Amino acid sequence: MTDHILIERTGDTGAINVIRFNRPDKKNAITRAMYATMAKALIEGDRDESLRVHVMLGTPGAFTSGNDMQDFMAVAMGGSMGTEVLDFLACLATLKKPLISGVDGLAIGVGTTIHMHCDLTFATPESRFHTPFVDLALVPEAGSSLLAPAAMGHQKAFALLAAGIPFSGEEAERAGLIYKTVSADQLEPAVFAAAENLAQKPPQALAISRRLVKPDPEPVMARMRQEADLFTSQLKSAEALAAFQAFMARKK
């Protein structure tokens, strides 16, 4: 299971913590165990004084297709949601070191909302940022209902989070969801160049500057908890079960 998330230290001085989705046969769908592995890597990286920057990447054609639907189905059928997802999201909201992401292809659900916590996101023009929460009878998560309107304005945030309208990489850049679009062959070079650049800056000044320009984590965490309660309630609803069953039938 741990092979589904690859953790690597890289960079000229080993100061870059790379977290890579590695489940391409499932379009990098995220299981509870994968969330736990990512949270552990972020926590340990933040505590390591020799590490300066976190990086998140997917595989060609897919950053991640979002939560594994089997996990959702299990909760809809009466199972437990567990704490792994919220633990990972809490890590994103409270990180002390910069987080850079690179997206090629699918970025579905949490695969989109992750980037609202990133300091720099690079994506290919062909990327597809899509949050079909309402289509699955669910609600926004990861603090996105607070962060997206602040970054994008109400109408773009509503289009993404409520109407479920997909954004291409270029549309995401224009909306302020990501930093920059680059070609597929330049995606990882651009991500690692940005990471190296940050890794070489005075760490205390960078940390203070990042803290000044980032939203206060407390309101973000409060919104995350509110969203999680509503998300779990909806996940156990009859309309969500019907939506999941219809989705699984289409997959078959």
C-alpha positions as CSV (number, residue, x, y, z in Angstrom):
1,M,0.0,0.0,0.0
2,T,2.8,2.4,0.8
3,D,4.0,2.1,-2.8
4,H,0.9,4.0,-3.8
5,I,2.6,7.1,-2.3
6,L,6.3,7.6,-3.1
7,I,8.3,9.7,-0.7
8,E,11.7,11.1,-1.8
9,R,14.3,13.7,-0.6
10,T,15.8,15.5,-3.5
11,G,17.4,18.8,-4.5
12,D,21.0,20.0,-4.4
13,T,21.1,19.7,-0.6
14,G,18.3,17.1,-0.1
15,A,16.1,19.9,1.1
16,I,13.0,19.1,-1.0
17,N,10.4,16.6,0.3
18,V,8.7,15.0,-2.7
19,I,5.3,13.3,-2.2
20,R,4.1,11.6,-5.4
21,F,0.9,9.7,-6.1
22,N,1.8,6.4,-7.6
23,R,-1.5,4.5,-8.3
24,P,-1.8,5.1,-12.0
25,D,-4.0,2.1,-12.7
26,K,-6.7,3.8,-10.5
27,K,-5.8,7.3,-11.8
28,N,-4.2,7.9,-8.4
29,A,-7.5,7.6,-6.4
30,I,-6.7,8.2,-2.8
31,T,-7.3,5.5,-0.1
32,R,-7.4,6.1,3.7
33,A,-3.9,4.5,3.9
34,M,-2.6,6.9,1.3
35,Y,-3.9,9.9,3.2
36,A,-2.2,8.6,6.3
37,T,1.1,8.2,4.5
38,M,1.0,11.7,3.1
39,A,0.1,13.3,6.4
40,K,3.1,11.5,8.1
41,A,5.4,12.7,5.3
42,L,4.2,16.3,5.7
43,I,4.5,16.2,9.5
44,E,8.0,14.7,9.5
45,G,9.1,17.1,6.8
46,D,7.9,20.1,8.7
47,R,9.8,18.9,11.8
48,D,13.1,18.3,9.9
49,E,15.2,21.5,10.0
50,S,17.2,20.3,7.0
51,L,14.1,20.2,4.8
52,R,12.9,23.5,3.3
53,V,10.1,22.8,0.8
54,H,7.4,20.2,0.2
55,V,6.4,19.1,-3.4
56,M,3.4,17.1,-4.4
57,L,3.2,15.4,-7.8
58,G,1.1,12.8,-9.7
59,T,1.8,10.7,-12.8
60,P,1.4,11.7,-16.4
61,G,-2.3,12.2,-17.1
62,A,-3.4,12.2,-13.5
63,F,-2.6,14.2,-10.4
64,T,-5.3,12.3,-8.6
65,S,-8.9,11.4,-9.4
66,G,-9.9,12.1,-5.8
67,N,-11.1,9.9,-3.1
68,D,-11.3,6.2,-3.8
69,M,-15.0,5.5,-4.4
70,Q,-14.9,2.2,-2.6
71,D,-14.1,4.1,0.6
72,F,-17.1,6.4,0.0
73,M,-19.3,3.4,-0.7
74,A,-18.2,1.8,2.5
75,V,-19.3,4.9,4.5
76,A,-22.5,5.2,2.6
77,M,-23.3,1.6,3.5
78,G,-22.8,2.3,7.2
79,G,-19.0,2.2,7.7
80,S,-16.7,4.6,9.4
81,M,-15.2,7.7,7.7
82,G,-12.1,7.4,9.9
83,T,-9.8,10.3,10.7
84,E,-7.2,9.9,7.9
85,V,-8.7,12.4,5.4
86,L,-9.2,15.2,8.0
87,D,-5.8,14.6,9.5
88,F,-4.2,15.1,6.1
89,L,-6.3,18.2,5.4
90,A,-5.3,19.6,8.8
91,C,-1.6,19.1,7.8
92,L,-2.2,21.2,4.6
93,A,-3.8,24.0,6.6
94,T,-1.1,24.2,9.2
95,L,2.1,23.5,7.2
96,K,5.0,25.8,8.2
97,K,7.1,25.2,5.1
98,P,6.2,26.1,1.5
99,L,4.2,23.5,-0.6
100,I,4.5,23.4,-4.4
101,S,2.4,21.1,-6.6
102,G,2.5,20.0,-10.2
103,V,-0.6,18.8,-12.1
104,D,-0.9,17.0,-15.4
105,G,-4.3,15.7,-16.4
106,L,-7.0,14.8,-13.8
107,A,-7.3,16.8,-10.6
108,I,-10.7,15.7,-9.3
109,G,-12.4,16.6,-6.0
110,V,-9.6,16.8,-3.3
111,G,-7.3,16.7,-6.3
112,T,-8.4,20.2,-7.0
113,T,-8.9,21.5,-3.4
114,I,-5.4,20.5,-2.4
115,H,-4.0,23.3,-4.5
116,M,-5.9,25.9,-2.5
117,H,-3.4,25.2,0.2
118,C,-0.3,25.2,-2.1
119,D,2.0,28.2,-2.4
120,L,2.7,27.6,-6.1
121,T,0.9,25.2,-8.4
122,F,2.1,24.5,-12.0
123,A,-0.2,22.7,-14.4
124,T,-0.3,21.6,-18.0
125,P,-2.9,23.4,-20.2
126,E,-4.7,20.0,-20.7
127,S,-5.2,19.5,-16.9
128,R,-8.8,19.2,-15.7
129,F,-9.7,20.7,-12.3
130,H,-13.1,19.3,-11.4
131,T,-15.0,19.1,-8.2
132,P,-18.2,17.2,-8.8
133,F,-19.3,17.3,-5.2
134,V,-22.9,18.2,-5.7
135,D,-23.2,15.6,-8.5
136,L,-22.4,13.0,-5.9
137,A,-24.8,14.6,-3.4
138,L,-21.8,15.8,-1.4
139,V,-20.4,19.3,-0.4
140,P,-17.1,21.1,-0.7
141,E,-14.2,20.1,1.6
142,A,-10.6,21.0,2.6
143,G,-11.7,24.5,3.5
144,S,-12.4,25.2,-0.2
145,S,-15.7,26.9,0.6
146,L,-13.7,29.6,2.4
147,L,-10.6,29.6,0.3
148,A,-12.0,29.5,-3.2
149,P,-14.3,32.6,-3.0
150,A,-11.4,34.6,-1.4
151,A,-9.0,33.6,-4.3
152,M,-11.4,33.5,-7.2
153,G,-14.5,35.5,-6.3
154,H,-18.0,34.2,-5.8
155,Q,-18.9,33.3,-9.3
156,K,-15.8,31.4,-10.3
157,A,-15.9,29.6,-6.9
158,F,-19.6,28.7,-7.4
159,A,-18.9,27.5,-10.9
160,L,-16.2,25.2,-9.6
161,L,-17.5,24.0,-6.3
162,A,-21.3,24.1,-6.6
163,A,-22.1,23.9,-10.4
164,G,-19.2,21.4,-10.8
165,I,-17.9,23.0,-14.0
166,P,-14.4,21.7,-14.9
167,F,-11.6,24.2,-15.4
168,S,-8.7,23.6,-17.8
169,G,-5.2,24.4,-16.7
170,E,-5.4,27.8,-18.5
171,E,-8.9,28.5,-17.0
172,A,-7.6,27.6,-13.5
173,E,-4.7,30.0,-14.0
174,R,-6.9,32.9,-15.2
175,A,-9.2,32.2,-12.2
176,G,-6.4,32.4,-9.7
177,L,-6.7,28.8,-8.7
178,I,-3.1,28.0,-9.8
179,Y,0.1,30.0,-10.4
180,K,1.1,29.0,-13.9
181,T,0.5,26.7,-16.9
182,V,3.5,25.0,-18.6
183,S,3.9,22.3,-21.2
184,A,3.9,18.7,-20.1
185,D,7.7,18.3,-20.7
186,Q,8.4,21.4,-18.6
187,L,6.1,20.6,-15.7
188,E,8.4,18.8,-13.3
189,P,11.5,21.0,-14.3
190,A,9.4,24.1,-13.5
191,V,8.2,22.6,-10.2
192,F,11.7,21.6,-9.1
193,A,13.3,24.9,-10.2
194,A,10.8,26.7,-8.1
195,A,11.4,24.4,-5.1
196,E,15.2,24.9,-5.4
197,N,14.7,28.6,-5.6
198,L,12.7,28.6,-2.3
199,A,15.1,26.1,-0.6
200,Q,18.0,28.5,-1.1
201,K,16.2,31.5,0.5
202,P,16.7,32.5,4.2
203,P,14.3,30.1,5.9
204,Q,13.1,32.3,8.8
205,A,12.4,35.3,6.5
206,L,10.6,32.9,4.0
207,A,8.5,31.4,6.8
208,I,7.5,34.8,8.2
209,S,6.6,36.1,4.7
210,R,4.6,33.0,3.9
211,R,2.7,33.3,7.2
212,L,1.9,36.9,6.4
213,V,0.4,36.2,3.0
214,K,-1.4,33.0,3.9
215,P,-4.9,33.0,5.5
216,D,-5.0,32.5,9.2
217,P,-5.2,28.7,9.7
218,E,-7.7,28.9,12.6
219,P,-10.7,30.0,10.5
220,V,-9.6,27.6,7.7
221,M,-9.5,24.7,10.2
222,A,-12.9,25.7,11.6
223,R,-14.4,25.7,8.1
224,M,-12.8,22.3,7.4
225,R,-14.4,20.8,10.5
226,Q,-17.8,22.3,9.5
227,E,-17.4,21.0,6.0
228,A,-16.4,17.6,7.3
229,D,-19.5,17.3,9.5
230,L,-21.7,18.2,6.6
231,F,-19.8,16.0,4.2
232,T,-20.1,13.0,6.5
233,S,-23.8,13.6,7.0
234,Q,-24.3,13.8,3.2
235,L,-22.1,10.8,2.6
236,K,-24.6,8.7,4.7
237,S,-27.6,10.1,3.0
238,A,-29.9,8.2,0.7
239,E,-29.2,10.6,-2.2
240,A,-25.5,10.0,-1.9
241,L,-25.9,6.2,-1.9
242,A,-28.0,6.5,-5.0
243,A,-25.4,8.7,-6.7
244,F,-22.5,6.4,-5.8
245,Q,-24.4,3.3,-7.0
246,A,-25.1,5.1,-10.3
247,F,-21.5,6.1,-10.6
248,M,-20.3,2.6,-9.9
249,A,-22.8,1.2,-12.5
250,R,-21.4,3.6,-15.1
251,K,-17.8,2.5,-14.3
252,K,-18.8,-1.2,-14.8
